[in-house]
Amino acid sequence: MRNDNRMFKKILIANRGDVALRVLRASRDLGIPTVSVHSTADNDAMHVKLADESVCIGPPKSSESYLNVQALISAALVTGADAIHPGVGFLSENADFAEIVNAHAITFIGPSPEHIRTMGDKVAAKQAAKNVGLPLVPGSNGEVKNLTDAEKEADRIGYPVIIKAASGGGGRGMKVAATKKELSEAFSSARSEAKAAFGDDKVYLEKYLTNPRHIEVQVFADAHGNVVHLGERECSIQRRHQKLFEECPSPILSSEQRKRIGELSSQATKKLGYLGLGTIEYLYENDEFFFIEMNTRLQVEHPITEMVTGLDLVCEQIKIASGAKLNFEQQEILFKGHAIECRINAENSSTFLPSPGKIDTFHPPGGPGVRIDAIVYQGYKVSPFYDSLISKLIVYGKDRETCLLRTQRALEEFIIEPIDTSIELHKKLVCHKDVMSGNYSIKWLEETFLQNT
Ligand code: ADP
């Protein structure tokens, strides 16, 4: 069926993996044809098989394919796509890419290049957040250029401190110093890691919070001045600063705290003049929220917000990018029930080593409240070239207890063989007493759970 009122003629999805599939499904649901792109390693990927068209944009190496701006723009021009969805990762937070897309009279499905640029530089992002009234983690006033300044700042802030890359992402380029003695080593290794990973050795300092939780707020704005928040997500279960298991809502916020941080986040978004979907990330400790960053794109964990609000965030994102008005107001957004996402990676549950290879058996769970966003199928070969996320298990329940029990049940049903996956880890996680009681912080997985299993 075709949608004659469709907002875009054709959307090119400049990504791979689960997000490419997610955007493809949303576009289809809106009646918009899709163009996928793929490297030669992804010939058999689902996002290629299910798209209306797919263009090969290069060899397996991401720098020559999924990050190849020229190839992506050419693919859009050749296929007549009038919009590009950048997905998550790759070029999704690259302001230059957004600018180039717009310069070709193609709509970049995301915020303005200026907002991407500001939020992509965490020093600038903190300043912008401060200007719109968000509380910051105590830290250096901007960039710290040398060790002497770092020592001064650390003395002022108080140890422990964390040295973070201004261009950081994916949990990389961060080093903790518990004492002045540790600072020199941490400072130089954070800088060289930042330079190697992001081509930019700009770093800054923050107070290292000892036992915070990671709570983030989903915000959404149209081009007509309307802004809403879609509640929070709790993402404290992390390994190496990377999220593994997320829940919506957070198990520990009161309705008053939830309202406070939601309203603060949407007010800040409005003051920023932001457009589209965004996530404001906070650390939360002792009843206080501290801004850490704003992600100017869709998040991997967005489905749990979809389950609880009943909204399709990707469809809404596409509509807003085409100039539509938000068709709901804050008070119309109903938060109902509880949702959990387990990230299923192709990796060993104990060693965390990647486990690429062919899948002989794929049996996803089913039944009420279970959603699988998977990129794999029987006979699919998990490639060693890209990140290891192969499936997301998203579970809904009318309350948290129902949701936890249902997640346990779904994990028991889930079979992916013979490669190693994190299903085994999640099975243990979800019935752990601290997860059941919601009593965990960002340190919990590494310092408690993994030490004792
Ligand atoms: P990235 O962009 O690399 O994901 P973030 O700034 O979002 O970096 O931080 C990622 C994670 O690192 C957080 O969820 C938290 O676990 C940890 N972290 C970051 N800043 C601090 C801090 N000041 N104190 C303690 N932990 C922190």
Boltz pocket constraint, residues with backbone or C-beta under 6 A from the ligand:
constraints:
  - pocket:
      binder: B
      contacts: [[A, 137], [A, 162], [A, 168], [A, 169], [A, 170], [A, 171], [A, 172], [A, 206], [A, 207], [A, 208], [A, 209], [A, 210], [A, 212], [A, 214], [A, 235], [A, 238], [A, 241], [A, 281], [A, 283], [A, 292], [A, 293], [A, 442]]
      max_distance: 6.0
